[in-house]
Amino acid sequence: QPYSDKSKTVAGLLQLLGLVGLVGFGRIYAGYVGLGIAQLVVGWVTCGLGAWVWGVVDAVLFLTDKVTDPQGRPLRD
C-alpha cells in the first residue's frame, strides 16, 4: 500500500501544540482541515482545556499509526 506524503511524526508534534492551547495544526497538516478548525474552536471556547486533552489524544493516535490521510493512505515515518 502506498504511503502518504505527510509525516506522522510532524503531524503528532504539531498536535502536541495543544499543550500550549494551540490544537488542530496536525490535523490541518494531515489534510483534515475541517476537523483541525473544529479543534481550534474547541480549544478557544474551553480556554485551552479542550485543546490540551484533544491535542494529547490526537498526537498519540498520529504517532501510533491510527490516523491515515484523507485518501486512506498511512502516514509515513
N, CA, C and O atoms as a DFTB+ gen file, in Angstrom:
308 C
 N C O
     1  1       0.851      -1.176       0.000
     2  2       0.000       0.000       0.000
     3  2       0.902       1.247       0.000
     4  3       1.866       1.306       0.762
     5  1       0.600       2.225      -0.835
     6  2       1.429       3.438      -0.877
     7  2       1.237       4.296       0.381
     8  3       0.168       4.324       0.991
     9  1       2.310       4.984       0.731
    10  2       2.269       5.868       1.891
    11  2       1.895       7.286       1.477
    12  3       2.080       7.683       0.327
    13  1       1.375       8.027       2.423
    14  2       1.048       9.435       2.230
    15  2       2.333      10.238       2.112
    16  3       3.396       9.775       2.526
    17  1       2.243      11.421       1.557
    18  2       3.409      12.306       1.519
    19  2       3.551      13.081       2.829
    20  3       4.478      13.877       2.976
    21  1       2.654      12.859       3.768
    22  2       2.682      13.535       5.075
    23  2       3.348      12.629       6.109
    24  3       3.225      11.405       6.049
    25  1       4.053      13.244       7.054
    26  2       4.779      12.515       8.087
    27  2       3.954      12.421       9.366
    28  3       3.399      13.417       9.830
    29  1       3.876      11.206       9.938
    30  2       3.144      11.040      11.198
    31  2       3.869      11.740      12.339
    32  3       3.226      12.207      13.279
    33  1       5.190      11.821      12.275
    34  2       5.955      12.482      13.326
    35  2       5.657      13.979      13.343
    36  3       5.429      14.560      14.404
    37  1       5.661      14.599      12.167
    38  2       5.369      16.033      12.085
    39  2       3.933      16.295      12.543
    40  3       3.687      17.231      13.303
    41  1       2.988      15.475      12.085
    42  2       1.585      15.658      12.473
    43  2       1.416      15.497      13.986
    44  3       0.710      16.283      14.618
    45  1       2.061      14.485      14.566
    46  2       1.964      14.272      16.003
    47  2       2.549      15.424      16.804
    48  3       1.966      15.857      17.797
    49  1       3.713      15.922      16.366
    50  2       4.336      17.045      17.071
    51  2       3.501      18.319      16.952
    52  3       3.401      19.093      17.904
    53  1       2.907      18.530      15.787
    54  2       2.030      19.692      15.627
    55  2       0.811      19.581      16.541
    56  3       0.346      20.587      17.076
    57  1       0.297      18.376      16.722
    58  2      -0.843      18.197      17.624
    59  2      -0.444      18.464      19.065
    60  3      -1.277      18.886      19.868
    61  1       0.814      18.224      19.406
    62  2       1.260      18.488      20.774
    63  2       1.308      19.973      21.098
    64  3       1.513      20.343      22.253
    65  1       1.125      20.825      20.103
    66  2       0.979      22.249      20.389
    67  2      -0.253      22.488      21.257
    68  3      -0.410      23.563      21.836
    69  1      -1.128      21.483      21.346
    70  2      -2.288      21.561      22.222
    71  2      -1.893      21.743      23.673
    72  3      -2.691      22.218      24.481
    73  1      -0.659      21.367      24.013
    74  2      -0.196      21.557      25.390
    75  2      -0.083      23.030      25.739
    76  3      -0.100      23.393      26.915
    77  1       0.032      23.879      24.729
    78  2       0.075      25.325      24.973
    79  2      -1.189      26.005      24.452
    80  3      -1.220      27.226      24.295
    81  1      -2.229      25.219      24.184
    82  2      -3.516      25.778      23.800
    83  2      -3.765      25.915      22.316
    84  3      -4.811      26.423      21.911
    85  1      -2.829      25.474      21.497
    86  2      -3.000      25.581      20.040
    87  2      -3.107      24.183      19.448
    88  3      -2.091      23.541      19.181
    89  1      -4.298      23.720      19.246
    90  2      -4.507      22.380      18.715
    91  2      -5.130      22.468      17.331
    92  3      -5.744      23.478      16.986
    93  1      -4.978      21.429      16.550
    94  2      -5.599      21.366      15.226
    95  2      -4.615      21.454      14.091
    96  3      -4.945      21.084      12.964
    97  1      -3.412      21.935      14.353
    98  2      -2.452      22.110      13.267
    99  2      -1.980      20.779      12.689
   100  3      -1.679      20.702      11.498
   101  1      -1.910      19.742      13.500
   102  2      -1.547      18.411      12.997
   103  2      -2.603      17.871      12.055
   104  3      -2.283      17.280      11.024
   105  1      -3.867      18.075      12.411
   106  2      -4.968      17.630      11.540
   107  2      -4.992      18.416      10.237
   108  3      -5.212      17.849       9.167
   109  1      -4.767      19.710      10.329
   110  2      -4.733      20.534       9.120
   111  2      -3.580      20.084       8.227
   112  3      -3.751      19.955       7.015
   113  1      -2.407      19.844       8.816
   114  2      -1.243      19.365       8.074
   115  2      -1.542      18.037       7.375
   116  3      -1.142      17.835       6.228
   117  1      -2.245      17.129       8.067
   118  2      -2.546      15.808       7.514
   119  2      -3.645      15.859       6.456
   120  3      -3.867      14.864       5.766
   121  1      -4.333      16.980       6.309
   122  2      -5.357      17.108       5.282
   123  2      -6.775      17.172       5.804
   124  3      -7.717      17.255       5.015
   125  1      -6.950      17.137       7.101
   126  2      -8.280      17.206       7.705
   127  2      -8.543      18.629       8.181
   128  3      -8.550      18.893       9.384
   129  1      -8.757      19.538       7.247
   130  2      -8.888      20.961       7.557
   131  2     -10.110      21.234       8.433
   132  3     -10.013      21.981       9.406
   133  1     -11.232      20.653       8.110
   134  2     -12.454      20.878       8.890
   135  2     -12.297      20.444      10.336
   136  3     -12.695      21.169      11.248
   137  1     -11.724      19.277      10.554
   138  2     -11.511      18.785      11.905
   139  2     -10.482      19.642      12.642
   140  3     -10.621      19.892      13.839
   141  1      -9.459      20.086      11.931
   142  2      -8.459      20.960      12.541
   143  2      -9.060      22.276      13.011
   144  3      -8.741      22.757      14.098
   145  1      -9.926      22.855      12.195
   146  2     -10.589      24.104      12.578
   147  2     -11.526      23.863      13.760
   148  3     -11.613      24.694      14.664
   149  1     -12.222      22.732      13.756
   150  2     -13.089      22.398      14.896
   151  2     -12.268      22.291      16.176
   152  3     -12.710      22.744      17.232
   153  1     -11.080      21.699      16.097
   154  2     -10.225      21.589      17.273
   155  2      -9.774      22.970      17.752
   156  3      -9.730      23.230      18.954
   157  1      -9.443      23.846      16.816
   158  2      -9.061      25.209      17.194
   159  2     -10.202      25.919      17.917
   160  3      -9.976      26.601      18.916
   161  1     -11.414      25.761      17.419
   162  2     -12.582      26.402      18.039
   163  2     -12.828      25.830      19.432
   164  3     -13.081      26.582      20.374
   165  1     -12.755      24.501      19.571
   166  2     -12.950      23.881      20.884
   167  2     -11.891      24.375      21.864
   168  3     -12.201      24.657      23.021
   169  1     -10.659      24.480      21.413
   170  2      -9.597      24.994      22.273
   171  2      -9.860      26.416      22.711
   172  3      -9.612      26.771      23.863
   173  1     -10.356      27.222      21.811
   174  2     -10.647      28.619      22.126
   175  2     -11.829      28.731      23.095
   176  3     -11.777      29.489      24.063
   177  1     -12.890      27.970      22.824
   178  2     -14.096      28.036      23.647
   179  2     -13.831      27.508      25.062
   180  3     -14.399      28.020      26.027
   181  1     -12.981      26.498      25.192
   182  2     -12.723      25.901      26.512
   183  2     -11.497      26.509      27.182
   184  3     -10.990      25.959      28.160
   185  1     -11.020      27.627      26.672
   186  2      -9.854      28.326      27.235
   187  2      -8.621      27.429      27.319
   188  3      -7.826      27.541      28.252
   189  1      -8.472      26.560      26.362
   190  2      -7.281      25.723      26.272
   191  2      -7.410      24.338      26.865
   192  3      -6.622      23.460      26.514
   193  1      -8.370      24.096      27.751
   194  2      -8.502      22.783      28.373
   195  2      -8.844      21.708      27.343
   196  3      -8.221      20.647      27.313
   197  1      -9.823      21.987      26.510
   198  2     -10.186      21.037      25.455
   199  2      -9.044      20.829      24.478
   200  3      -8.856      19.728      23.961
   201  1      -8.284      21.879      24.224
   202  2      -7.142      21.776      23.319
   203  2      -6.076      20.864      23.909
   204  3      -5.466      20.072      23.191
   205  1      -5.850      20.971      25.201
   206  2      -4.825      20.152      25.846
   207  2      -5.191      18.675      25.751
   208  3      -4.375      17.856      25.327
   209  1      -6.409      18.337      26.142
   210  2      -6.842      16.939      26.140
   211  2      -6.890      16.386      24.723
   212  3      -6.323      15.327      24.453
   213  1      -7.554      17.086      23.819
   214  2      -7.717      16.613      22.455
   215  2      -6.362      16.549      21.742
   216  3      -6.124      15.635      20.952
   217  1      -5.493      17.492      22.010
   218  2      -4.179      17.515      21.384
   219  2      -3.324      16.322      21.766
   220  3      -2.677      15.718      20.910
   221  1      -3.317      15.980      23.040
   222  2      -2.522      14.837      23.504
   223  2      -3.077      13.528      22.940
   224  3      -2.321      12.684      22.460
   225  1      -4.393      13.365      23.001
   226  2      -5.012      12.149      22.472
   227  2      -4.744      12.023      20.978
   228  3      -4.382      10.946      20.504
   229  1      -4.915      13.096      20.241
   230  2      -4.697      13.073      18.797
   231  2      -3.226      12.818      18.462
   232  3      -2.930      12.101      17.507
   233  1      -2.310      13.391      19.228
   234  2      -0.880      13.165      18.989
   235  2      -0.547      11.683      19.148
   236  3       0.206      11.124      18.351
   237  1      -1.107      11.052      20.172
   238  2      -0.883       9.619      20.378
   239  2      -1.441       8.825      19.201
   240  3      -0.803       7.882      18.731
   241  1      -2.620       9.197      18.724
   242  2      -3.212       8.498      17.578
   243  2      -2.329       8.632      16.339
   244  3      -2.129       7.660      15.611
   245  1      -1.804       9.828      16.100
   246  2      -0.917      10.022      14.956
   247  2       0.338       9.168      15.085
   248  3       0.724       8.479      14.141
   249  1       0.969       9.211      16.241
   250  2       2.258       8.550      16.425
   251  2       2.149       7.032      16.499
   252  3       3.159       6.342      16.361
   253  1       0.953       6.494      16.713
   254  2       0.774       5.040      16.772
   255  2       0.078       4.492      15.529
   256  3      -0.503       3.407      15.571
   257  1       0.131       5.223      14.443
   258  2      -0.395       4.769      13.138
   259  2      -1.899       4.512      13.117
   260  3      -2.362       3.664      12.355
   261  1      -2.660       5.215      13.927
   262  2      -4.118       5.050      13.931
   263  2      -4.821       6.012      12.980
   264  3      -6.021       5.876      12.741
   265  1      -4.086       6.989      12.430
   266  2      -4.682       8.002      11.565
   267  2      -4.071       7.876      10.168
   268  3      -2.859       7.718      10.021
   269  1      -4.917       7.947       9.162
   270  2      -4.462       7.946       7.772
   271  2      -4.701       9.333       7.182
   272  3      -5.290      10.198       7.830
   273  1      -4.241       9.535       5.955
   274  2      -4.560      10.795       5.284
   275  2      -5.976      10.698       4.715
   276  3      -6.568       9.620       4.770
   277  1      -6.537      11.766       4.176
   278  2      -7.918      11.723       3.686
   279  2      -8.162      10.688       2.571
   280  3      -9.305      10.294       2.336
   281  1      -7.104      10.252       1.892
   282  2      -7.240       9.245       0.851
   283  2      -7.100       7.823       1.409
   284  3      -7.154       6.857       0.647
   285  1      -6.922       7.684       2.720
   286  2      -6.822       6.378       3.344
   287  2      -5.429       5.798       3.376
   288  3      -5.248       4.651       3.786
   289  1      -4.429       6.572       2.948
   290  2      -3.050       6.068       2.939
   291  2      -2.409       6.295       4.307
   292  3      -2.633       7.336       4.925
   293  1      -1.616       5.337       4.788
   294  2      -0.944       5.547       6.080
   295  2       0.099       6.657       5.982
   296  3       0.744       6.831       4.949
   297  1       0.252       7.403       7.078
   298  2       1.252       8.467       7.106
   299  2       2.631       7.822       7.190
   300  3       2.805       6.785       7.830
   301  1       3.604       8.444       6.538
   302  2       4.960       7.890       6.538
   303  2       5.666       8.210       7.850
   304  3       5.249       9.091       8.601
   305  1       6.733       7.481       8.104
   306  2       7.528       7.718       9.328
   307  2       8.356       8.957       9.217
   308  3       9.079       9.301      10.151
